[in-house]
Amino acid sequence: MEQSWISIFGSIDVTDGQITLVPVPFPPSTPEAAVTIPYALVRSNLEFEQGTVEFQVWLPDAESRCQVGLGGGTPVELYAGLNILGAPYGFAAVKNGQWEPIVGAGHGSRLQPEHWHQLKLYVQGSNLDLYFNGVKVVSTSYQFTRAPISLLLQGNGRIAVRNVQVSTQKPVCFVVMQFTEEYDILYTEVIRPTCEQFGYKVVRADDFYTSGLIMEDITRSIRECTVVIADVTPNNANVFYEVGFAHGIGKPTILLSDRKREKLPFDISGFRTLFYDNSIGGKTAVEERLRRHLEAIGSYVAFHDEAAQRH
């Protein structure tokens, strides 16, 4: 796909794939003139959810700011990059128009001006790593929605970005359920094929248990996935632990339960659950409801983007 970059705010120059801030000061008569450094918010046509975003950035001075934005245009946007809320390297979020710091690193150091630097962001599930000139400088865990990539450039000089490369990975759906024949059928006939139609790589927790790996590997997999699907029909301690961990880190989670269960445990009874009947018609119904939930978390776009490219 050919890249396209459009300024949502501020002045930029896009020439031969290089995006350059044109620092136009605010008019003297405006309140922002005395306190706001010129900036530009630039949005692309590159949809992103999992993988890497990598580019080179030219800093005319040590205070110049360059940040890559994820979840652009959604209620919560995540920014990662240079000189972010007082830290040379870091992550911050914008919620309801207000900046909120997440994590920063490099305090007490200054970025080298008049030099091309390599910036790389690696995203796997809700795990994010920021690399500066090949060195991992800061990491965090955060959940964001698939959306076009943005760039935020701010400074009194001509900050430039070139050689933007985006490598995408399939989002992962992590499935937790009891490992018996009854639930194997639900997994193989409904959950896995439905999720694969939406472009997911589907992983089930028993892949880990059968290889003898410990709970730390399960929690890491939950962090690295995009969505968790859990069948909470039987009182299975492993399933409830993994559901609780997913909820605790804000991971999108879809709960399933056979209608034969009379009552859900109090701790999860308030969460939306897809109830199903263990029959052919019941599986068809839960498949349709599962589709609607996957659409709601944004992966429907990913599936159709891939389908369009194939055709």
C-alpha angles and dihedrals in degrees: 000000000000112000120242124189123192128182112239090182133003134018124297139166119220112194127159092345094309118122114206130184114233100204104219110178119228114260111273091240094062124089090234094060096085099041110025123083113215113266143167132211109208124189128197138203090240110114112207139183110138133019133037137323113196134174145142121253130198115212115199090193139008094257097055115121127220121172134167115223125214126193090029114195094013124115090258120040125186122214127194128180149066130350094002117170094334098318124105089223128019156104129266136169133220113217121175090345094306126113117234121188117230106174137334137191140184097053112175094027131098130218117244110253128217091029138109111244128191116232123187131179119195119195126188114167106308093336114104128183125187119205125195117195090341096311122111103235105170140005136191144167117240138147120226137165126254107262142133118301117251135196125213113200121182133171147090092265137059104280110191136197124195142167096032108189124184122191115186130202130198111267113244127233112202114204123200122187143127113289104235132117093258092059094036088065092051089050098047098038102037119009102042099043093044093051092045089056087060092053098260128145102223120216125180124208094234088070086071100040094051091053092053098245120153132244091266088069091051093053091046090053091051090052091049097048127085099221138009123218115194132182106212098179098115123046095254115165094205092052093049092047092052093046090051092049091049092050091046093059094041096251114164104254131188116199123205128191136175111240088233088079106094100205137004120230113271094246094061101026091097094057122092109260131189107227117200141182116235094238138093091265091044092054091050091052095049090046090058093046090047089054091054092051092050090050090052093057092054107254094113087079091052092053094050092045089057092045091051091052091051090054 
